[in-house]
Amino acid sequence: MTEEEDVTRITEYFKKYDLEEFLVRMLMELGKQAPQDPLEFMHQYVSNFCCEKITQWQDYVFLFKLAQSDEFSENLLLNRHID
């Protein structure tokens, strides 16, 4: 594989998973805080990000199940709020 092909493949991978934005944000926060242990900071940053993703996924699953419920469907059709 040529270097150009490597760059293309890596760029596509980073875009697919929004890694460039994530890494830039992490490095910006690292620079702002300038912790004594930068590796521990990055470890915590990644761990916190993963926890947020899990929470978002759990919220999505909850909302998906709620949307499938009969009560939600009836209230949606009647344009009412669920109490």
C-alpha positions as CSV (number, residue, x, y, z in Angstrom):
1,M,0.0,0.0,0.0
2,T,1.4,3.4,-0.9
3,E,1.7,6.3,1.5
4,E,-1.1,8.1,-0.3
5,E,-3.4,5.1,0.0
6,D,-2.6,4.9,3.7
7,V,-3.4,8.6,4.2
8,T,-6.7,8.1,2.4
9,R,-7.6,5.0,4.4
10,I,-6.7,6.7,7.7
11,T,-8.6,9.9,6.8
12,E,-11.7,7.9,5.9
13,Y,-11.5,5.9,9.2
14,F,-11.1,9.1,11.3
15,K,-14.1,10.7,9.5
16,K,-16.2,7.6,9.9
17,Y,-15.9,7.7,13.7
18,D,-15.5,11.5,14.1
19,L,-12.1,10.8,15.7
20,E,-10.4,14.0,14.5
21,E,-12.9,16.2,16.3
22,F,-12.8,14.0,19.4
23,L,-8.9,14.1,19.5
24,V,-8.8,17.8,18.9
25,R,-11.2,18.5,21.7
26,M,-9.3,16.2,24.0
27,L,-6.0,17.9,23.2
28,M,-7.4,21.3,23.6
29,E,-8.8,20.4,27.0
30,L,-5.5,18.8,27.9
31,G,-3.6,22.0,27.0
32,K,-6.1,24.2,28.9
33,Q,-5.8,22.2,32.1
34,A,-2.2,21.2,31.8
35,P,-2.5,18.4,34.3
36,Q,0.5,16.9,36.1
37,D,-0.2,13.5,34.5
38,P,-1.4,14.0,30.9
39,L,-1.8,10.3,30.2
40,E,-4.1,9.9,33.2
41,F,-6.1,13.0,32.1
42,M,-6.5,11.5,28.6
43,H,-7.5,8.1,30.1
44,Q,-10.2,9.9,32.1
45,Y,-11.3,12.0,29.2
46,V,-11.8,8.8,27.0
47,S,-13.5,7.0,29.9
48,N,-15.9,9.9,30.5
49,F,-16.7,10.1,26.8
50,C,-17.5,6.4,26.7
51,C,-19.8,6.7,29.7
52,E,-21.6,9.5,28.0
53,K,-22.1,7.4,24.9
54,I,-23.4,4.5,26.9
55,T,-25.9,6.9,28.7
56,Q,-27.0,8.3,25.3
57,W,-27.5,4.7,24.0
58,Q,-29.5,3.8,27.1
59,D,-31.6,6.9,26.6
60,Y,-32.2,6.0,22.9
61,V,-33.2,2.4,23.9
62,F,-35.7,3.8,26.5
63,L,-37.2,6.3,24.0
64,F,-37.4,3.6,21.3
65,K,-39.3,1.3,23.7
66,L,-41.5,4.1,24.8
67,A,-42.3,5.0,21.2
68,Q,-43.4,1.4,20.6
69,S,-45.7,1.4,23.6
70,D,-49.5,1.5,23.1
71,E,-50.0,4.4,25.5
72,F,-47.4,6.5,23.7
73,S,-49.0,5.8,20.4
74,E,-52.5,6.6,21.5
75,N,-51.4,9.9,23.1
76,L,-49.4,10.8,20.1
77,L,-52.4,10.3,17.9
78,L,-54.6,12.3,20.2
79,N,-51.9,15.0,20.4
80,R,-51.9,14.8,24.2
81,H,-49.0,14.7,26.7
82,I,-48.2,11.6,28.7
83,D,-48.5,12.1,32.4
